[in-house]
Structures are given as C-alpha cells and as structure tokens.
Amino acid sequence: MTLSLKKRLAAACTMAATTVLGAAVPASAHVIVQPSSVPKNATDQTFAFRVPNEDDKNSTVKVEIDFPTDHPIPSVKVAPVPGWTDSIRTTKLATPVHTDDGDITDAVSQVVWTGGQIPPGHFQDFTVDLGALPDGTDKVVFKALQTYGDGTVVRWIEEPQAGQPEPKNPAPVLKLTAATPGDSDAPAPGATAGAKADPAPANTTSTATAKASGSDSTARALGIAGIVVGVLGAVAGFVLGRRGRGPGTGADASA
C-alpha cells in the first residue's frame, strides 16, 4: 500500500471516528419545568421540575425551587416523592393580590426537598400542583439550587434572554401563552389526566427511565457507527479500485 493511499484511508477513519463520538456525546442537561408553557388562564395545573444529576461521583441530596415574589403564586400542593421530605415556605406580600375569593397576603416563596438521593447518571421529577398562575406577565421564572453530597451547590438561576445564547446555568422558565376559552379547567399540555389523582408515576426515580434512554442513545450511536463503517468500506473500495487501475497494471501496460 502506497503512502498516499495510507494517508487517505487514515483521514477517512479520523473523520468517521469524529462523527461517531460527536453523535454519542449527550447534550448538557439542566433543571427544567414540564410542561414548559401553559395558557395564562390555566388553573390547578400539575408541573414537574426535572432535576438531572450531572456529577460523575456524587449524588444530589437537596433540591430547592425558589418561587418569584414579583409575580407571586398563592398556593402549591406537592406530590410525595419516595425517600424525600418536602417543605413549603411562604412569605408575606408587600402588596396583597386581589382575587374573587378575597385578598391574598401570603405567597409561596420556596419548596425544598431533602433526605433522598439522585445518583450519578439519573434524574428525578418533583411534581407540584399550582393553584393559580400570576397575572400581568408572560412567564414565570423559578430559581433552582441543587446540592450534591460533597457540599457543592449548583445554582440554576440565570434567566435566558431572547436572542442571546443560553446561559451556563439557566433557570427553569414557565411560559404563559395567550388565554383561550375553556383552558381554565383543562389539564396542562403534557400533563397526564391522572397526574393529580395518582402522582406517583411522575415521581419515579429514573433508574429504568435512564436505562431506556441510554439504550435509545446506544442504538442511535450503533446505527450511526454502522453507516460510517459502510462509508469507510465504500471509500476504501474506491481508493483501492483506482490503485488497481493505475499505470502499473498489466492491462494498461499492454495498451
């Protein structure tokens, strides 16, 4: 095999390896709220704060979700999560919120989960039911603090800005879309009809889910690898074919 042929095959292999590795590396995850958008007039909606563990060695042992006080949420119900203890904290509002049921002087300021663990490579959904969403805004920005077993605290508090790159530690944001007739009693998009009656499925620690997700990623990576191997075979065949038709062959010499 000539030096030029070796160089061409080496370059093809390098490109193929880069393609496979790029496809196999997952995108960076962060704390999010699901669903990520609901109509403004929606009430009694179920949401899940999804918290991934991005540490390779330490488990997540504490999760704090801070609620906005400039656009307060008056009440929240928390679904139990096996192994975790939840605590709801409220604050006095500087300006009461006027509603049909009377003035609201207190609002939720924070929900904290402790006592459990999210192992490396897993995530956990923390489900809440928000009684009423705030008026006068098109989004609700939460702030999340994630504490690991070694004491490290990751602060998901940076508000994403339109037209700007996503910040390093983006805060969970719930978008409020235009109100539509009949949406006030409808379940939030993406929420299951039985979520409120039986929230347990939404709170399952993601061991099985993570394995399923990993299997899907592995299958995709293997599929891509198969395509790349096929391309490599075609490239090698083409190069070797051209070499076989070069000036040194008997057929060309006799001509």
N, C-alpha and C positions, 0 to 999 in steps of 0.2 A: 504494500500500500504506500503510495507516494505521500510526501509531507503535506502537499496541498490538500489531498483527499482527507488526511487525518485532521487538518485544521478545520475543514468544512464540517466534518462529522462532529468534532468537538464543539463547534459553535452551535450546531443544531441541538446537541444534547444539553448545552447550557441554557438555551432558550426554553427548551421543554421543561427542564427542572424548575426554572423560574416561574413558568406558568402554573405548574402543579403546586408549588409552595405558596404562591400568591392566592390560589383558589382555596387552599386548605386552611389558611390563617383566618380565624373568625374576626368580625368587626368588633371594636371595643363596645362593651355594654355599659349601661348606666341606669340609675334608678328612674323609672318612668311610672306614669299613671295610666291605667287602662280602664275603659276606653279613653282616648286622648281628646275627644271632643263630644259635646252634647248640646242640644238646644238650650237657649237661655232660660226658657220657662219650665225646664225639666225639674221634677221634684222627686224626693225619695229614690235616688239613684244609687246603684251599687258600683263601687270602683275598687280597683286593686292596685296597690303600689307594689311594683315588681322590683325586688332588690337582688341583684346578682352578686356573687362573691368573686371578685377579681384577683384575690390574693392566692398565691400558689401554695401557701403553707398554713395560714391562719383562718379560722372560722369567723364569720360575722356573729357577734354576740349581743349587739344592741342596735336598734333602728329607731330614729326619731324623725317624725314628719312635722314640720312647723307649718301652721296654717296662717294665711295672711290676715292682718288686722285692719288693713285699709279697705278691704272688701271682705268683711267677716262672714263666716259660716256659723250660724247659730247653734247647730246641733249635729252630732255624729254618733252613729252606732258602729261598734267594732265587732267583727266576726271573730270567734275564738280561733286561735292557731295552736295546734297541738305542740306542747313544750314551751310555749311562750306566754308571758304575762303582759297584758296591755294596761295602759294607764292614760286616761283622757284628762287633759288640763285645759282650764278655761281662763279667760281674762275679762276684766271689766272694760266695757267700751266707753271711750271718751264721748262719743255721740251715739245715743240709742238708735236702734234700727226700728222703724215703724212698720208694722205689719197688720194684716186684718185681724190677727189674734191678739194684738197688743204690742207694746214696745218690748224690744229685746235689748237687755242691758249687758248680757254676758255672751261671749262667743268662744268657740273652740280655738285655742292657741297652739296646742301640740298634742300629738298622740305618740306614745313611747311604747316600744315592745322590748322586753328583756327576758332573760332566762333560757332562751333557746339558742340554737346554733344553725348557721348556714355554712355547710362545709365547702371547701375549695371546689370549684367547678360546678356548683349548684346555684340555684336561685330560690327565692321564696316570695309568694304573693301574700300581701297583707291587705285583707278586704275590709272596706268601710262602707257604710251607708250614710250618705249626706242628705239631711232632711230638706234643705233648700239651698240653692246656689245664689250667690250675690248678684245684685243688680248694678247697673252702671259701669260694666266692664265687659270686655270680650275675651277675657282669660283669667284664670286663677293660677297664680304661681305659688307652688309649695316649695319648701326647702327641706332637704333630707340630709341627715347626718348618720353615717354608717360607721359603727365602731367594731374593730377587729379584736381578737383575743389578746394580741400583743399590745393593745392600747392605742393603736393607730386609728385616727378618725378621718374619714373621707367626707368632705363637705360638698354635697351636690346642691350648690346654692347660686350658681351663675345663671342669670336669666338670658336665654337665647334672644338675639336681636335679628329682626328681619333683614335679609340681605347681607348678613355677616356670617363668617364661619362659625360652626358650632363650638361653644367654649369647651374647655378641658373637662370641667365638672358641671354639666348643665343641670339646672333644677327641673323637677317634674312640672310640666305645664298642662293644664286642662283648658282647652279652647272652648269658648262658648259661641255657638253659631246662632244665626237668626232664629227667633222663636217661630214655631209653626203651630197651627191649630191641632189640638189633640195630643201634643207632645208632653203635657204636664204630668200625665199619669202613665206614659209609656215607659218601658224599660230602656235604659241607656243603650245605645248601639254597642254591640259586642258583649253585653251582659246577658247571661242566660236567664230564662224565665224563672227558674227555680233557685236563683242565687240567694234570694232573701230567705226563702223557706228553709233551704239547706245549703249553707255557705261552705261546708266542708270541702267539696271538690275544688273550689277555687283556692283553698289554702294549703293544699297538699304540698309538702316539701318535694322538690323537683328531682328526686333520685331517678324515678322511672322516666320522667319527662326529659331530664338531661340525657339519659341513655338513649332515648328515642331520637332526640335532637342530634346527639353525637352520631348515631347510626345513619341518619339522613345526611349529615355532613360528610361522613366517611364514604357513603355510597356516591355522593356527588364527586368527591375527590377521586375515587377509584374510576368513576366514569370519565372524568377529565383525563386521568392518567392513561386510560385506555385509548382515548382519542389521540393523546400526544404520542403514545407508542406507535399508533398507526401512522401518524405523520412522520415520525422518525424512520419507520420502515420504508415509507414512500421516498423520503429524501435519500436514504441510503441506497435504495434501488436505483433512483435516478442518477446519483453520482457514480455508482459502480457501473451502470449501463453506459454512461458517457465515457468512462475509463475504458470499457471493453471495446468501444468503437473508435478508440484513439488511433494515432498513426502507427503504433506498434503491433497492431493485429495483422494476422495473415491475409485477411480479405482485403484490407486496404492496401497492403504491400503489393498483392498481385495485380490490383487495379492500376 
